[in-house]
Amino acid sequence: MRYLKSSRRKTKIAIAAAVVLLGAVAFMSLQIKEITVTGNKKYTSEQIVDLLFKDSWDRNAIFCFFKDRLKEHEQIPFVEDYKIVFQSPVKVEVIVYEKSVVGYVSYMGSYMYFDKDGIIVESSSGQLPGVPWIVGLEYGHIALHQPLPVENSRIFDEILTLTQLLSTHGIPVDQIQYDSRGNATLVMESIRVYLGSNDQMNGKISELKDQMPVLSGLKGTLYLDTYDEAKTVTSYRFVKDK
């Protein structure tokens, strides 16, 4: 009788162990099937997925969970960091925190991207779409994660203001050029827009937005430096290229 009880107990333990083992195997074999990406502007969702989930192990739920929390995150240009949030064992959300970039300058064959404070946040051999090339600034040696060494640091406030206004009005530009007095000129394919000083920049960009349909297909320079919000009627010069 005691033998039968002992045998039954061993059988139950074996069955329980088998169930636990099968459960562990099933859990370990869980593959992430759905990945959503948020917070990304400079990269497509597909690019982020390709960078973070390179092979089947990266899509294993257990491996991905511990890799995200115990190992250093992948270094991705223009990305400050990212977070992987499990919404279920087979569904995750990747939240991307991109670096703040307002413009870039050309330096020794590379493009040096800087943030609103003029700090160089990234160096790249390629031009990032949607970020204006800032031309005309005078600076010395440039180092990553250091301020762009310009004489007048207030220029970054002006660049930030201008780029934000352009973004708000949906006006793409190729270059923002500054002369020695800090006057700004926009380069938009075949059109140049001379804005002059930073005064009344909101009104100037708003006026440029209104003029965009008229400028379509033209080649030349539009002078908006004479904009004055106090005047109800203002005419602007447009000089065609010869």
N, C-alpha and C positions, 0 to 999 in steps of 0.2 A: 504493500500500500504506500509506504514511504517512498519506495522507488518510483511508483507511478506519479506521485505528487512532484517529486524532484524532476522527473522527465518532462512533465507538463510545464513546470516552471522554466526549464531550459528552453522548451519549445517557444513559450511566450516571449522570453528574452530574445531568442533568435529572430522571431517574427518582428518584434519591436525594433531590433537593431537593423533588420532588413528594410523596414519602413523608413526609419530615420536615414539610412544610407541612400535609399531611392529618392527620398525627399531632398537630401543634400545634393545628389547628382542632378536632380531636376532643377533645383534652385540655381546651382552653378551653371547649368546650361541655358539659363534664361538669357535671351538676346534682346537687346534694345531694338525695337521695331519702328518707333516713331521719335523723331528729333525735330524740335522747333527751335529757331534761333531768334532772339530779340535783342534790340539795342545796336544792331549792326547797320552801318551806313557805308563805310568804306569797303566792306567785303560783302559779297552775296552770302545768303544762307548756305548755299551749296559749298562755297569756298571754306566757310567756317567748319562745316561738317567734315569736309575732306581733310582739313588740318588736324582736327581733334579725334576723329574716328578713322584712323588709317587702315585698320585691319579688323578681323573678327574678334580678337581679344578686346579691343577698345570698345566693341559693342556688347561685350559680356557685362551684364548688369553688376555682378559682384566685383569684377576686376575694375570696371569703370568707377564704381563708387569709391573703392579704396584708393585707386590711382588719383582721383580728383582730390581726395582729402589728405593723402600721405605724401604724394610726390609733388615736386615743383611743377607749376603749370607751364604749358608750352609758351615759348616766347614768340609772339606774333607781332610783326611790325604794325604800328599805329593802334595797337590794342594794349590798354593799361593792364587789364585782367579780365577774367571771365568766371562765371559760376555755373556749375551744372546742378540743376534742381530735378530730383526724381519725382515725377507726378504719379508714377506707378512703376512696378519693376521693369516694364517694357516701354515706358514713355518718359522722355526727359526734355527739359528746356535748358538751352544754353543761353545765359544772359551775358552779353558782351558789353564791356565798359571800354569804349574807345578813348584814345588820347585826344585832348582838345587841340585842334590844329586850326590856325587862322591864315597861315600863309607859309611860303618857303622862299629861300634864297639859293642861288647857285654858288657853290664853293668847291674849288679844286675838283671839278668833275662830278660832284655829288649835289643832290638837292637836300638842303637842310631845312627841316620843317620846324616851325616854332609855334608856341601857344600864345594866349592872350597877354602873357607877361613877358614875352620875348624869349622864353626858355626854349632851347633847342631840344625837342622831344624825340626826333627821329632823323636818321640819315638814310637816304635811298638813292639808288641809281636811276629810278624811274619817277615820272611825274604823276602825282595822285590826282585823278579827275575831280573837278569841283573845288580844288584849292588853288587860289590865285598865286601866281609868281610875282613876288615883290621885287621890283627893280629900282635901283638908284640909291639905296641905302649905303652909307659908308661904314665899314666895320673892319676890324682887324682879324686876329686868329679866332676861329670858331671851334668850340668843343661841345660834344654831346652833353646834354643835361646842364649846360651852363647858359647864362643870358647871352643873347646876340649882342656883341660889344659895339653898340652905336653911341654916338655922342649925346643924342637927345632921346632918352628913353620914353618920353611922352608920345613918340611916334607910334608906339604899340597900341596905345589907347585909341589913336586916330585910325589905325589899321583895323582894330577890332570893331569900332563903330561903323566904319565903311563896309567891311565884309558882312557884318550882321544886317545892315540895311540892304545890301545887294541880295543876300539870301532871303530876306523877308519879302522883297519885291520880285524874287525869282529872276534876277538878271545875272546870267553867267558871264564871267570875264576871263580872259586869258592872262592878262597882266595888270598890275597896278604899279605905275611908275611914279616915283617921287623925285622932284628936283632938289637943288641945294637949299631952297627956302621952304621945303615941305609941301609944295603944291602937288596935287595928285592928278594923274591922267590915267584913265581906264583904256585898255586895249581890248577890243571885242571883235576879233577877226579883222574885217576891213574897216572898222569904225574905231576912231579914237575919240574919247570924251574928256575934255579938259575941265576938271572940277575946281581947280584952284585950291584955296585954303580949306581948312576943315570947317569953317563957319557955315552955318545953315545947311549942313550936309544932308540932313533928313529931307529938306525941301528939294535939294538938287537931285537926289536919287529918285524921289517921287516924280519930279519933272522928267527925268530920263525915262522912267517907266512909261510915261504918257507919250514920249517922243519915239519910243521903240518902233511902232508901226510905220512911222514916217521914214525912219532910218533904214528900213529893210531894203537890201539890195544896193545901198549906196556905199561909196568909198570916200572917206575924208575925215574931218575933225569937227566935232560939235563942241562949241564953247559954252559951258554952263557956269563959268566963273562969275558971270554977271547976274546970276540969280539973286533976287531980293524978294523975300516973302512979304515985304511991306508994299510992294507994287502989285496992283491988280492985273496989269498987262505987261508982259516982258517978252521981248524978242531976243532970239539967240542966233548967233552966227554959225553957219555950217559952211566950212570951206572944203570943197571937193578936191580930191587928189588930182594932180595934173598927170 
